[in-house]
Amino acid sequence: MAIDLLRQMTEHIQVGQPLPFGVRDEHGVLLLAKGRVVASENQRQILLTRGLYVDHDDARPGEEAAGADASKRRVTLFDLWKQITARLDLLLSGLDKPGFAERCTAFASQLMGLVQRDPDIAIYLSVRQDPNRLSLYGLSHALHCAMVGQLAATRSGWSPERIASLVKAALTMNLAIVDEQSRYATAGRLNDAQRALIRAHPQAAVDRLSAAGVTDADWLQAVLEHHERPGGGGYPNDLTEIGELASVLRMADVFMAKISPRAERPALPVLDAARQMFAEAKGSPLASAIIKEYGIYPPGNFVQLASGEMAVVIRRGATAHSPVAAAVTDRHGIPVVRTTRRNTAEPIYAIKSLVPESKMVLRMAPERLYGLVEE
């Protein structure tokens, strides 16, 4: 069963209206089926209080059913990424239940498998974050940081066991402030109490993880030190030396924060964020590994081609300057119905420039860009 987070769809639950999707609780038990009328405000509040998931295949209010049988639609990697966001929420909310360490290890393994299946799609999703989903920022940030750490550590030749510890640290480093992260992303303001909570969150996370039965020393140390700075000036303990896992985690954390949109500011271009990270890390080989994974034109970037077409980068290429892109306009700038792949290593399709987000008004479903749905 494909699922998505209820909080993304609350505006579609209206009193006196048929429910456009089924609502389920944390155990997957159906609370109210698709098509049933929400009879009262009290019933609506019960759904919002007890419900955690909606049936994702049904979560397309307003779509015509004819010719679009969701139950028969092929599940894509983009669907799996949406599902894993919901599953991370469920994992972290069950921190105090027995067996958390084992569940987190299993979840990390599944996430790493998803990244390995198609790193380009994983990078695309971290670059093309939906500004309408800022309420999920805390969850998506953890997933993206885990992905960045995994790719950088793999490129650097780390053992699978050490990479797994890094991924689990990324998933849990902010478990004490997930809601505050999302509030900051949507509102852009923190009060004094929230600032104090943020400064205390590494130790709070370690305390809760230890209480939940986590004994992996690398995992715990990385969480505790991911806001420390080599030479001092970090928190919570103002250390002058930090572990290698914490160093990668810090770089991934800062890099992803910079390229993520917020309510009060747009995302920083990837190249600008990469330059800042490299300078702050004083040329660390691990910073270089992150930069090499993203490249000069990472999946998700809008580009202008020598052919006159505008395109979206979808695959990294043989060199940093020659990714594969999907053309979304013709050479006159007119949107096209069918996307066509362009190898930018060919002179006629070479990248002339990046297209600023503000000038890219055309939007297309990523499944279509990647050829995962019928055009």
KEDOTI-971105 format. One line per 2 residues: number of its first residue (from 1); for each residue y, z, x of C-alpha. Coordinates in steps of 0.05 Angstrom, whole numbers, plus 5000, padded with zeros to 4 digits. Layout:
KEDOTI-971105
NUM> Y,Z,X | ...
//
This chain:
KEDOTI-971105
1> 5000,5000,5000 | 5067,4980,5028
3> 5120,5034,5022 | 5193,5045,5036
5> 5239,5105,5035 | 5264,5126,4966
7> 5333,5144,4994 | 5346,5070,5006
9> 5337,5054,4932 | 5367,5112,4894
11> 5422,5070,4864 | 5370,5030,4826
13> 5344,5092,4788 | 5387,5093,4725
15> 5379,5134,4661 | 5358,5091,4603
17> 5335,5034,4648 | 5265,5010,4667
19> 5245,5032,4737 | 5245,4971,4783
21> 5191,5001,4827 | 5139,5057,4828
23> 5161,5124,4857 | 5111,5166,4896
25> 5112,5235,4927 | 5095,5253,4999
27> 5020,5249,4984 | 5026,5180,4954
29> 5016,5206,4883 | 5051,5162,4832
31> 5106,5201,4796 | 5131,5145,4752
33> 5106,5073,4748 | 5146,5010,4754
35> 5174,4989,4686 | 5176,5059,4656
37> 5243,5079,4628 | 5279,5137,4661
39> 5290,5178,4598 | 5341,5230,4620
41> 5385,5254,4677 | 5336,5311,4686
43> 5279,5263,4696 | 5321,5223,4745
45> 5336,5286,4786 | 5262,5304,4787
47> 5246,5235,4815 | 5300,5241,4868
49> 5277,5312,4886 | 5202,5301,4888
51> 5198,5227,4905 | 5195,5205,4977
53> 5171,5133,4974 | 5176,5071,4931
55> 5125,5015,4927 | 5157,4968,4978
57> 5128,4905,4948 | 5163,4923,4883
59> 5228,4943,4916 | 5266,4879,4903
61> 5307,4892,4840 | 5331,4827,4808
63> 5279,4782,4841 | 5244,4731,4797
65> 5170,4744,4794 | 5153,4670,4785
67> 5131,4639,4849 | 5142,4704,4887
69> 5080,4747,4875 | 5096,4805,4921
71> 5025,4831,4919 | 5000,4765,4950
73> 5056,4757,5001 | 5033,4760,5072
75> 5052,4826,5105 | 5095,4812,5166
77> 5114,4853,5227 | 5181,4865,5194
79> 5145,4898,5136 | 5106,4941,5184
81> 5170,4963,5219 | 5199,4984,5151
83> 5136,5023,5136 | 5136,5058,5203
85> 5207,5083,5190 | 5182,5117,5127
87> 5121,5144,5163 | 5163,5174,5218
89> 5203,5211,5165 | 5139,5238,5137
91> 5113,5257,5206 | 5175,5297,5226
93> 5179,5331,5158 | 5108,5356,5169
95> 5124,5388,5237 | 5104,5457,5212
97> 5037,5435,5184 | 4974,5443,5226
99> 4955,5385,5272 | 5025,5359,5286
101> 5011,5344,5359 | 4950,5302,5342
103> 4987,5265,5286 | 5045,5250,5332
105> 4998,5223,5385 | 4965,5178,5334
107> 5033,5155,5307 | 5058,5140,5378
109> 4996,5099,5392 | 5008,5058,5329
111> 5081,5047,5346 | 5065,5026,5417
113> 5015,4976,5388 | 5068,4948,5342
115> 5116,4939,5401 | 5062,4906,5442
117> 5045,4857,5387 | 5114,4827,5390
119> 5167,4858,5437 | 5217,4804,5417
121> 5216,4826,5344 | 5222,4899,5366
123> 5284,4881,5408 | 5312,4838,5352
125> 5309,4897,5303 | 5345,4942,5353
127> 5401,4891,5363 | 5408,4868,5290
129> 5413,4936,5256 | 5432,4935,5183
131> 5499,4971,5174 | 5478,4985,5102
133> 5421,5029,5126 | 5462,5080,5165
135> 5432,5136,5123 | 5368,5123,5163
137> 5402,5122,5230 | 5368,5185,5256
139> 5299,5155,5244 | 5314,5085,5267
141> 5348,5111,5330 | 5285,5150,5349
143> 5241,5089,5339 | 5287,5043,5379
145> 5293,5093,5437 | 5217,5099,5438
147> 5212,5023,5442 | 5263,5017,5498
149> 5229,5072,5538 | 5161,5040,5528
151> 5184,4971,5551 | 5222,4998,5611
153> 5165,5044,5633 | 5113,4989,5625
155> 5156,4942,5667 | 5161,4998,5719
157> 5085,5006,5723 | 5076,5074,5691
159> 5007,5097,5669 | 4990,5091,5595
161> 4986,5167,5590 | 5056,5177,5619
163> 5085,5123,5574 | 5054,5157,5513
165> 5087,5223,5533 | 5154,5187,5539
167> 5146,5154,5471 | 5129,5220,5437
169> 5189,5252,5470 | 5234,5197,5443
171> 5206,5205,5373 | 5218,5280,5372
173> 5278,5292,5418 | 5326,5296,5359
175> 5281,5326,5306 | 5329,5384,5297
177> 5389,5339,5281 | 5361,5277,5246
179> 5403,5290,5184 | 5465,5305,5225
181> 5457,5240,5263 | 5455,5201,5198
183> 5515,5238,5171 | 5554,5223,5234
185> 5535,5150,5231 | 5559,5144,5160
187> 5620,5190,5161 | 5640,5190,5234
189> 5662,5263,5235 | 5630,5328,5255
191> 5654,5399,5243 | 5649,5455,5294
193> 5583,5480,5267 | 5552,5411,5271
195> 5577,5402,5343 | 5545,5469,5362
197> 5480,5447,5328 | 5480,5382,5368
199> 5491,5418,5434 | 5433,5465,5418
201> 5385,5412,5392 | 5345,5399,5456
203> 5323,5472,5462 | 5314,5477,5386
205> 5268,5416,5388 | 5227,5444,5445
207> 5220,5511,5410 | 5195,5477,5346
209> 5148,5430,5383 | 5118,5488,5422
211> 5109,5528,5358 | 5075,5466,5328
213> 5023,5467,5384 | 5051,5415,5432
215> 5029,5432,5503 | 5044,5367,5540
217> 5092,5391,5595 | 5121,5321,5608
219> 5135,5312,5534 | 5170,5380,5527
221> 5209,5373,5592 | 5235,5304,5573
223> 5259,5331,5505 | 5293,5391,5537
225> 5329,5351,5591 | 5347,5286,5555
227> 5421,5306,5553 | 5425,5333,5623
229> 5461,5293,5677 | 5440,5284,5750
231> 5491,5325,5789 | 5509,5369,5730
233> 5554,5366,5670 | 5500,5358,5617
235> 5470,5405,5566 | 5439,5452,5546
237> 5428,5481,5616 | 5476,5441,5661
239> 5420,5421,5708 | 5435,5381,5772
241> 5366,5349,5776 | 5326,5322,5717
243> 5256,5293,5709 | 5242,5219,5709
245> 5220,5218,5636 | 5284,5253,5615
247> 5324,5204,5657 | 5294,5144,5620
249> 5302,5179,5554 | 5375,5193,5567
251> 5389,5120,5586 | 5352,5094,5525
253> 5388,5144,5480 | 5458,5126,5505
255> 5444,5051,5508 | 5417,5049,5436
257> 5475,5092,5411 | 5525,5042,5440
259> 5493,4980,5410 | 5483,5012,5342
261> 5537,5003,5288 | 5572,5063,5258
263> 5616,5069,5197 | 5678,5077,5240
265> 5662,5024,5293 | 5620,4962,5304
267> 5563,4959,5353 | 5581,4948,5426
269> 5556,4881,5452 | 5491,4889,5489
271> 5518,4862,5555 | 5576,4912,5554
273> 5529,4970,5538 | 5482,4947,5594
275> 5538,4945,5645 | 5561,5014,5626
277> 5491,5043,5628 | 5478,5012,5696
279> 5542,5040,5724 | 5530,5109,5695
281> 5459,5109,5723 | 5485,5088,5791
283> 5440,5028,5794 | 5376,5064,5777
285> 5314,5019,5778 | 5297,5045,5709
287> 5365,5023,5683 | 5350,4955,5714
289> 5283,4954,5677 | 5318,4964,5610
291> 5368,4909,5626 | 5314,4861,5647
293> 5276,4873,5582 | 5337,4856,5540
295> 5362,4800,5584 | 5429,4766,5580
297> 5417,4738,5510 | 5368,4785,5476
299> 5335,4769,5409 | 5385,4782,5354
301> 5446,4753,5390 | 5487,4699,5355
303> 5501,4640,5401 | 5538,4573,5402
305> 5496,4516,5430 | 5519,4455,5469
307> 5494,4413,5410 | 5548,4445,5366
309> 5497,4486,5327 | 5502,4560,5316
311> 5437,4597,5327 | 5404,4665,5330
313> 5364,4683,5392 | 5292,4699,5371
315> 5252,4698,5436 | 5266,4714,5508
317> 5255,4654,5553 | 5228,4638,5622
319> 5296,4659,5651 | 5350,4706,5627
321> 5395,4647,5612 | 5345,4606,5571
323> 5319,4642,5509 | 5290,4608,5447
325> 5339,4606,5389 | 5335,4587,5315
327> 5391,4541,5293 | 5423,4564,5228
329> 5477,4510,5224 | 5479,4436,5241
331> 5524,4409,5295 | 5583,4408,5247
333> 5575,4482,5232 | 5546,4471,5162
335> 5489,4520,5144 | 5420,4489,5143
337> 5363,4503,5095 | 5309,4500,5148
339> 5316,4534,5214 | 5296,4495,5276
341> 5276,4525,5342 | 5317,4506,5402
343> 5296,4515,5474 | 5362,4532,5507
345> 5333,4512,5575 | 5345,4440,5552
347> 5416,4418,5570 | 5430,4392,5500
349> 5415,4460,5470 | 5443,4503,5527
351> 5481,4565,5505 | 5556,4555,5510
353> 5578,4624,5487 | 5561,4685,5447
355> 5587,4684,5375 | 5623,4748,5356
357> 5594,4786,5297 | 5661,4778,5261
359> 5654,4702,5262 | 5582,4699,5242
361> 5587,4701,5166 | 5520,4667,5154
363> 5461,4714,5143 | 5388,4695,5141
365> 5325,4737,5132 | 5292,4749,5199
367> 5224,4729,5171 | 5253,4660,5160
369> 5282,4657,5231 | 5214,4673,5259
371> 5177,4625,5214 | 5139,4681,5179
373> 5154,4657,5108 | 5154,4590,5073
375> 5221,4554,5080
//
